[in-house]
Amino acid sequence: MLNNLDQNLQYRRSVMRVMLLLVMVGGATFSVINFYRGLWSLAILEMIFAFFAFFLWRKILYISNFQRWVSIFLLPFFTTMVYAMYVPNTSVSIFVWIIAIPMISYLMMGRVQGFWVSIFFIVSGVSVYHYRFIEGNSVIDIADSLNIILGACLMISLAHVYEVNREKNEERLLELASTDTLTGLANRMKLKENFTLYAEYAKRHKSSLAVAIFDLDYFKKINDEHGHHVGDATLCYIANFIKDRVRKTDLLARFGGEEFVLLIVGSKDQDCYKQVDSLRQQLQDTPFIYDEVTLAMTVSAGIATYGNDGLSLDDLLLKADRRLYLAKDNGRNCVVDGSKESEIKNHN
């Protein structure tokens, strides 16, 4: 998911670079024209923006604080557009740039900031347009005024609808990309993303964080005896069984095959063990019935804790996986954490 968001930001950077190129060329061209026409203040502003656009054009693909630089450039740029229309002897065609403000704002600033920026500068632009170019109350003037206002409203509406739908589609694609297609649980990508957030929270608030790996015992036997469709139904059953019995603050993900990973937040080591072992016991006591086939299922599990067993997800998964296989070697249908691992090794 994070990679997709990075790609979206890179897309905005590329679009911004194209716009900067146009501003750079257009600003320099209009600056020369307005110097020739004697519009000194406007010509100087346009030349400044041409140089500023050149500066950003060279750095925008990798510059940090991208959104801040977008605002630093666009807000004065839009202000200059409105000012250019206010200056005497400028052409009415400048209003074409005012109409483009909503699309630029939404595309580069997002829905919320883009909306308010569009409203402010469109209202300012329309007001200046009426001050400069609408001189009387004739039918033509009224028609011109209505066309300008309706055209501006249309551009804001189209930009807003486009951005709202783009955000919804992006959220849907990101959700699909982070969801296991069979069980509907989080997949590895979402597991990694959430672990990063949980680890930052645990470190900041000195809270506990544990990683538990569940593995269905004798899953291959279910597939061999009853078929893969029963195996798939079994995995969905286990996914829903565990998900319905964990806290909303915890995250359950399918790790692959018949393995599931549970991130447990804010529980002490002993409480984590009790929670995972309770899930194991409940699953053992609740057979799965599918198409007149009754399946008594058990799981083995290994638990690793943040800090004691590692600081990265890979380290914790490796430690939990080793304890999982220790549980398998110890007869299956049991849970092994740090303390149980020591007991088993001392006993052996």
C-alpha positions in Angstrom: 0.0 0.0 0.0 2.8 2.4 0.9 4.4 1.7 -2.5 1.2 2.6 -4.3 0.9 5.8 -2.4 4.5 6.6 -3.3 3.6 5.9 -6.9 0.7 8.4 -6.7 3.0 11.1 -5.3 5.5 10.4 -8.1 2.6 10.8 -10.6 1.8 14.2 -9.1 5.4 15.2 -9.3 5.5 14.3 -13.0 2.3 16.3 -13.7 3.7 19.3 -11.7 6.9 19.1 -13.8 4.9 19.4 -17.0 3.1 22.4 -15.6 6.3 24.1 -14.5 7.7 23.6 -18.0 4.6 25.4 -19.5 4.9 28.2 -16.9 8.6 28.6 -17.6 8.1 28.9 -21.3 4.9 30.9 -21.1 6.1 33.2 -18.4 9.2 34.1 -20.3 7.3 34.7 -23.5 4.6 36.8 -21.9 7.2 38.7 -20.0 8.9 39.8 -23.2 5.5 40.8 -24.7 4.4 42.8 -21.7 7.8 44.5 -21.5 7.2 45.6 -25.1 3.7 46.8 -24.2 5.0 48.8 -21.2 3.3 46.6 -18.5 6.4 46.6 -16.4 5.0 45.2 -13.1 3.3 42.3 -14.8 6.3 41.6 -17.0 8.6 41.5 -13.9 6.3 39.1 -12.1 6.1 36.8 -15.1 9.8 36.7 -15.4 10.2 35.9 -11.7 7.8 33.0 -12.1 9.6 31.8 -15.2 12.9 31.6 -13.2 11.1 30.1 -10.1 9.4 27.5 -12.4 12.9 26.6 -13.9 14.3 26.2 -10.3 11.4 23.8 -9.3 11.4 22.0 -12.6 14.9 20.8 -12.0 14.2 19.6 -8.4 10.5 18.7 -8.3 11.0 15.0 -9.0 13.0 14.4 -5.8 12.4 17.5 -3.6 11.2 16.8 -0.1 8.0 18.4 1.3 6.4 18.2 -2.1 3.0 19.5 -1.1 4.5 22.5 0.7 6.4 23.5 -2.5 3.2 23.0 -4.6 1.5 25.6 -2.3 4.5 27.9 -2.3 4.4 28.0 -6.1 0.6 27.8 -6.9 -0.8 30.3 -4.5 1.4 33.2 -5.7 0.9 32.0 -9.3 -2.9 32.1 -9.0 -2.6 35.5 -7.4 -0.6 36.7 -10.3 -3.2 35.4 -12.7 -5.9 37.5 -10.9 -3.5 40.5 -10.8 -2.8 40.2 -14.5 -6.5 40.5 -15.3 -6.7 43.6 -13.0 -3.9 45.5 -14.7 -5.2 48.0 -17.3 -4.7 47.2 -21.0 -4.5 43.4 -20.4 -6.5 41.1 -22.6 -9.8 39.4 -21.6 -8.3 36.1 -22.7 -6.4 36.0 -19.4 -9.6 34.7 -17.9 -8.9 31.3 -19.6 -6.1 30.8 -17.0 -8.5 31.6 -14.2 -10.9 28.9 -15.5 -8.0 26.4 -15.3 -7.4 27.0 -11.6 -9.9 24.4 -10.2 -8.4 21.5 -12.3 -4.8 22.5 -11.3 -5.8 23.0 -7.7 -7.6 19.6 -7.3 -5.0 17.7 -9.3 -2.0 19.1 -7.4 -3.4 19.9 -3.9 -6.1 17.2 -3.4 -9.8 17.5 -2.7 -10.0 19.5 0.5 -7.3 22.1 -0.1 -8.1 22.2 -3.9 -11.7 23.0 -3.1 -11.0 26.0 -0.9 -8.2 27.3 -3.1 -10.5 27.0 -6.2 -13.4 28.8 -4.5 -11.2 31.7 -3.3 -9.4 32.4 -6.6 -12.4 31.7 -8.9 -14.5 34.2 -6.8 -11.6 36.7 -7.0 -11.1 36.1 -10.7 -14.8 36.5 -11.5 -15.0 39.6 -9.4 -12.0 41.2 -11.2 -13.4 40.2 -14.5 -16.7 42.0 -13.8 -14.8 45.0 -12.6 -12.7 45.2 -15.7 -14.9 43.9 -18.5 -18.6 44.2 -17.6 -19.4 47.9 -18.0 -23.2 48.1 -18.0 -26.5 46.4 -17.5 -27.3 45.5 -21.1 -28.6 42.1 -22.0 -25.2 41.2 -23.5 -23.4 42.1 -20.3 -25.8 40.0 -18.3 -25.4 37.1 -20.6 -21.6 37.5 -20.4 -21.8 37.6 -16.7 -23.9 34.5 -16.4 -21.7 32.6 -18.9 -18.6 33.4 -16.8 -20.2 32.4 -13.5 -21.7 29.2 -14.9 -18.5 28.3 -16.6 -16.5 28.8 -13.4 -19.0 26.7 -11.4 -18.9 24.0 -14.0 -15.1 23.8 -13.8 -15.1 23.6 -10.0 -17.9 20.9 -10.1 -16.1 18.8 -12.7 -12.8 19.0 -10.8 -14.5 18.1 -7.5 -16.4 15.1 -8.9 -13.3 13.9 -10.7 -11.1 14.1 -7.5 -13.8 12.5 -5.3 -14.1 9.5 -7.6 -10.4 9.3 -8.0 -9.9 9.1 -4.3 -12.6 6.4 -4.0 -11.1 4.3 -6.8 -7.7 4.7 -5.3 -9.0 3.6 -1.8 -10.7 0.6 -3.4 -7.6 -0.5 -5.4 -5.4 -0.1 -2.3 -7.9 -2.1 -0.3 -8.0 -4.9 -2.9 -4.2 -4.9 -3.1 -3.9 -5.3 0.7 -6.6 -8.0 1.1 -6.3 -11.8 0.8 -8.7 -12.8 -2.0 -9.8 -16.1 -0.4 -10.4 -15.2 3.2 -10.9 -11.4 3.0 -8.2 -10.9 5.7 -5.3 -8.6 5.4 -2.4 -9.9 3.3 1.4 -9.7 3.8 1.5 -6.1 2.5 -1.1 -4.8 4.9 0.6 -6.8 7.7 3.9 -5.0 7.1 2.2 -1.6 6.9 0.3 -2.1 10.2 3.3 -3.6 12.0 5.2 -0.4 11.2 2.4 1.7 12.7 2.0 -0.6 15.7 5.7 -0.7 16.4 6.0 3.1 16.3 3.1 3.3 18.8 4.6 0.6 21.0 8.0 2.4 21.1 6.5 5.8 21.7 4.1 4.7 24.5 6.2 1.9 25.8 3.4 -0.5 25.1 3.6 -4.2 24.3 3.3 -5.8 20.9 3.3 -9.5 20.0 3.3 -11.5 16.8 1.5 -14.9 16.8 1.6 -17.4 13.9 -1.2 -20.0 13.7 -0.8 -23.1 11.5 -3.7 -25.5 10.9 -2.6 -29.0 11.9 -2.9 -31.7 9.2 -4.3 -29.4 6.6 -2.8 -31.4 3.7 -4.9 -34.4 5.0 -8.1 -32.3 4.6 -7.2 -31.4 1.0 -6.2 -35.0 0.1 -9.3 -36.6 1.7 -12.0 -34.0 0.9 -10.7 -31.9 -1.9 -9.3 -28.4 -2.2 -12.8 -26.8 -2.2 -13.2 -28.2 1.4 -9.7 -27.0 2.2 -10.6 -23.5 1.0 -13.8 -23.5 3.0 -11.9 -24.6 6.1 -9.4 -21.7 5.7 -12.3 -19.3 5.4 -13.9 -20.8 8.5 -10.8 -20.5 10.6 -10.2 -16.9 9.4 -13.7 -15.8 10.4 -13.5 -17.9 13.6 -10.4 -16.2 14.8 -11.3 -12.7 13.5 -14.6 -12.8 15.4 -12.8 -13.6 18.7 -10.0 -11.0 18.7 -10.1 -7.3 19.6 -10.7 -4.7 16.9 -7.3 -3.2 17.7 -5.5 -6.4 16.8 -4.8 -7.4 13.2 -5.3 -10.8 11.7 -3.7 -11.6 8.4 -3.3 -14.6 6.2 0.4 -15.2 5.8 0.2 -17.9 3.2 -1.2 -21.4 2.8 -2.7 -22.5 6.1 -0.8 -20.0 8.2 -2.3 -16.9 9.9 -0.5 -14.1 11.7 -2.1 -12.1 14.5 -0.6 -8.8 15.7 -1.6 -8.3 19.4 -1.3 -4.8 20.8 -1.2 -3.7 24.4 -1.3 -7.1 26.1 1.3 -8.4 28.5 3.2 -11.6 27.6 1.2 -13.8 29.8 -2.1 -12.3 28.5 -1.0 -12.9 24.9 -0.3 -16.5 25.6 -3.7 -16.9 27.3 -5.5 -15.2 24.4 -3.8 -17.4 21.8 -4.2 -20.5 23.8 -7.9 -19.7 24.3 -8.4 -19.4 20.6 -6.7 -22.8 20.1 -8.9 -24.4 22.7 -12.1 -22.9 21.3 -11.3 -24.0 17.8 -10.6 -27.5 19.1 -14.0 -27.6 20.8 -15.9 -26.3 17.7 -15.8 -28.8 14.8 -16.3 -27.4 11.3 -19.3 -28.9 9.4 -19.2 -28.6 5.6 -21.5 -30.4 3.2 -22.2 -33.1 5.8 -18.5 -33.5 6.5 -17.5 -32.9 10.1 -13.9 -31.8 10.6 -12.3 -31.6 14.0 -9.5 -29.1 13.7 -6.6 -28.0 15.8 -3.9 -25.4 15.4 -0.4 -24.9 16.6 1.0 -21.5 17.3 4.2 -19.6 18.1 4.4 -16.2 19.8 7.2 -13.6 19.6 7.2 -10.3 21.5 8.5 -6.9 20.3 11.7 -5.9 22.0 12.5 -9.3 23.6 12.6 -11.2 20.4 13.4 -8.5 17.9 12.4 -5.1 16.6 11.6 -5.8 13.0 8.7 -7.8 11.6 11.0 -10.2 9.9 12.8 -11.0 13.2 9.6 -11.5 15.1 8.1 -13.7 12.3 11.3 -15.8 12.3 11.2 -16.2 16.1 7.5 -17.0 16.1 7.9 -19.5 13.2 10.6 -21.3 15.1 8.3 -21.6 18.2 5.5 -22.7 15.9 7.6 -25.6 14.6 8.6 -26.4 18.2 4.9 -26.7 19.0 4.5 -29.0 16.0 7.4 -31.1 17.2 5.9 -31.2 20.7 2.8 -32.9 19.6 0.8 -30.2 17.8 -2.3 -28.5 19.1 -0.4 -26.3 21.5 1.1 -22.8 21.8 4.7 -21.9 22.4 6.0 -18.5 23.6 9.3 -17.5 25.1 8.6 -19.1 28.5 7.2 -22.3 27.1 10.2 -22.6 24.7 12.5 -22.5 27.7 10.4 -25.2 29.5 10.4 -27.5 26.5 14.1 -27.1 25.9 14.9 -27.7 29.6 12.6 -30.7 29.6 14.3 -32.2 26.6 
